[in-house]
Amino acid sequence: MSPEWRLPFRPHGLPGTLISFDGVDGSGKTTTTRMTRAYLRACGRTVRGFKLPSRELKASRWFRTYNVDPFGSVHVGEVDPLAMCCAVLGDRLMTVRTRILPALRAGRVVVVDRYLFTPLGELLIHRVPAETRAVVEPLIACFPAPDLSVFTTVSAQEASARVRSRPAERDDPLTLDVYEHRVDAFRQLALSNGGLLLDTALGQRRTFEELMPHLAKT
């Protein structure tokens, strides 16, 4: 089990609404995010969608190396977990400051696919000590607290099977233990920070029915 980590968020205090979606690949996160945007627009809300991190960061060599083998790349010293976390948080903060905060000031509903919980989850899967986690907390405090934090979840086996069912990812190199550690990390972040855990194994319709009352409150 990943350690409890209560994040030093601050409410954004702006007219708009911030909704974040995080979860392991194959958990139904992107589908649920897309359905949420469509639902809110059908309700007459003005919605801005963002998918993080930036394309520029995802194209970096170290990011691609880590994605192929998270534990191996850290074990041999190709990627440092703390440095990686700081880099991807900085990339996200650029989008927050230049695009997301202006949209919130304008009263928009902002829906973010992969907020800062994703890089923090990656830090947790490497079992870093509390002292390491404390290094990034001042940076976390620069991020606005979501009005609704949604975490999609399924079993590690189901997530892996879903990813491998995609034609472009049939040869997914990630081992089952990577999925297991990520599922655990997201669950702990949700429980520690008042997030909404959605089990998408129930199917898209049932999952969204569970989400709708929470959307209505935003």
C-alpha positions in Angstrom: 0.0 0.0 0.0 1.3 3.4 -0.9 1.7 5.9 2.0 -1.0 8.4 2.8 -0.1 11.8 1.2 -2.4 14.7 2.0 -1.5 17.4 -0.6 -1.2 21.1 0.2 -3.8 22.3 -2.2 -5.4 25.7 -2.0 -8.9 26.5 -3.4 -8.7 28.6 -6.6 -11.5 31.0 -5.6 -12.3 31.8 -9.2 -15.7 31.8 -11.0 -15.0 28.7 -13.0 -15.0 25.0 -12.1 -11.9 22.7 -12.2 -12.6 18.9 -12.7 -9.6 16.6 -12.9 -9.4 13.0 -14.1 -6.6 10.6 -13.2 -6.1 6.9 -13.4 -3.9 4.1 -14.7 -3.9 3.5 -18.5 -6.8 1.2 -19.4 -8.9 2.4 -16.5 -11.4 4.2 -18.7 -10.2 7.6 -17.8 -10.1 9.2 -21.3 -13.5 7.8 -22.2 -15.0 9.1 -18.9 -13.4 12.5 -19.5 -14.8 12.7 -23.0 -18.3 11.7 -21.8 -18.1 14.4 -19.0 -17.2 17.1 -21.5 -20.1 16.1 -23.7 -22.5 15.9 -20.8 -21.6 19.4 -19.4 -21.9 21.0 -22.8 -25.3 19.4 -23.3 -26.2 21.1 -20.0 -25.3 24.4 -21.4 -21.9 24.8 -19.7 -18.9 26.3 -21.5 -16.2 23.7 -21.2 -12.4 23.8 -21.9 -10.6 20.5 -22.1 -6.9 19.9 -21.5 -4.8 16.7 -21.8 -1.5 16.8 -19.9 1.5 16.7 -20.1 2.5 18.7 -23.1 3.5 17.0 -26.4 7.0 18.5 -26.1 7.6 16.8 -22.8 6.2 13.5 -24.0 8.7 13.6 -26.9 11.7 13.9 -24.6 14.1 11.0 -24.5 14.0 10.4 -20.8 10.2 10.5 -20.8 10.0 7.9 -23.5 12.6 5.7 -21.8 10.7 5.8 -18.5 7.3 5.0 -20.2 8.8 1.8 -21.6 10.3 0.5 -18.3 9.5 2.6 -15.2 11.2 0.4 -12.7 14.1 -0.6 -14.9 15.0 2.9 -16.0 15.0 4.1 -12.4 17.0 1.1 -11.2 19.8 1.6 -13.6 19.9 5.3 -13.0 18.6 6.5 -16.4 15.8 8.4 -14.8 15.6 9.9 -11.3 12.1 9.8 -9.8 12.3 13.2 -8.1 13.8 15.0 -11.0 11.2 13.4 -13.3 8.4 14.5 -11.0 9.7 18.1 -10.8 10.0 18.2 -14.6 6.5 17.0 -15.3 5.0 19.2 -12.6 6.7 22.2 -14.1 5.4 21.3 -17.5 1.9 21.1 -16.1 2.2 24.3 -14.1 3.1 26.2 -17.3 -0.3 25.1 -18.7 -2.1 25.9 -15.5 -0.7 29.4 -15.3 -1.0 30.3 -19.0 -4.2 28.5 -20.0 -6.2 26.9 -17.2 -6.3 29.8 -14.7 -7.4 32.3 -17.4 -10.3 29.9 -18.3 -11.3 29.6 -14.6 -11.2 33.4 -14.3 -13.6 33.6 -17.3 -16.0 31.2 -15.6 -15.4 28.2 -17.7 -15.6 24.6 -16.7 -12.1 23.2 -17.1 -11.8 19.4 -17.5 -8.2 18.1 -17.2 -7.2 14.6 -18.4 -4.2 13.8 -16.1 -3.8 16.5 -13.5 -0.8 16.6 -11.1 -2.0 13.4 -9.3 -0.5 11.4 -12.2 3.2 12.4 -11.7 2.7 12.2 -7.9 1.4 8.7 -8.3 4.6 7.9 -10.2 6.6 9.2 -7.3 4.7 6.9 -4.9 5.3 3.7 -6.9 9.0 4.1 -6.3 8.4 4.1 -2.5 10.3 7.4 -2.0 10.6 8.6 1.6 8.6 11.3 3.1 11.6 13.7 2.9 11.6 13.3 -0.9 7.9 13.9 -1.2 8.3 17.0 0.9 10.6 18.5 -1.7 7.8 18.8 -4.3 5.1 20.0 -1.9 5.9 23.8 -2.3 5.4 23.2 -6.1 2.1 21.3 -5.5 0.9 24.3 -3.5 1.1 26.4 -6.7 -1.6 24.3 -8.3 -5.3 25.2 -7.8 -7.3 22.5 -6.0 -9.8 20.7 -8.2 -13.5 21.3 -7.4 -13.9 17.6 -8.2 -11.1 15.0 -8.4 -12.1 11.9 -10.3 -10.0 8.7 -10.2 -11.0 5.9 -12.6 -9.9 2.5 -11.4 -10.1 -1.2 -12.4 -7.9 -4.2 -11.4 -4.4 -4.3 -12.7 -5.3 -7.3 -14.8 -8.2 -5.6 -16.5 -6.2 -2.4 -17.2 -3.4 -4.4 -18.8 -5.9 -6.4 -20.9 -7.7 -3.2 -22.1 -4.4 -1.6 -23.1 -3.3 -4.7 -25.1 -6.7 -4.8 -26.8 -5.8 -1.5 -28.6 -4.2 -2.3 -32.0 -1.4 0.3 -31.5 -0.5 -1.1 -28.1 -0.8 -4.8 -28.6 2.8 -5.2 -27.6 2.6 -3.1 -24.5 5.9 -3.6 -22.7 4.6 -2.8 -19.2 4.6 -5.7 -16.7 1.6 -6.5 -14.5 3.4 -5.2 -11.4 3.7 -1.7 -12.9 -0.1 -1.7 -13.3 -0.6 -3.0 -9.7 1.7 -0.3 -8.2 -0.1 2.4 -10.2 -3.6 1.2 -9.3 -2.5 1.2 -5.6 -0.9 4.7 -5.9 -4.0 6.3 -7.5 -6.3 4.7 -5.0 -4.2 6.0 -2.1 -4.1 9.5 -3.5 -7.8 9.5 -4.0 -8.5 8.3 -0.4 -6.0 10.8 1.1 -7.4 13.8 -0.8 -11.1 13.4 -1.0 -11.1 12.1 -4.6 -14.0 10.2 -6.2 -13.0 6.6 -7.1 -15.0 5.3 -10.0 -14.8 1.5 -10.8 -15.2 1.4 -14.5 -15.5 -2.4 -14.5 -19.2 -1.7 -14.0 -19.4 -0.5 -17.6 -19.5 3.0 -19.2 -23.2 3.6 -18.5 -23.1 2.5 -14.8 -19.9 4.4 -14.3 -21.3 7.6 -15.7 -24.5 7.3 -13.7 -22.4 7.2 -10.5 -20.5 10.3 -11.7 -23.5 12.5 -12.7 -24.7 13.5 -9.2 -21.2 14.8 -8.5 -21.1 16.7 -11.7 -24.4 18.3 -10.8 -22.9 19.7 -7.6 -20.0 21.5 -9.4 
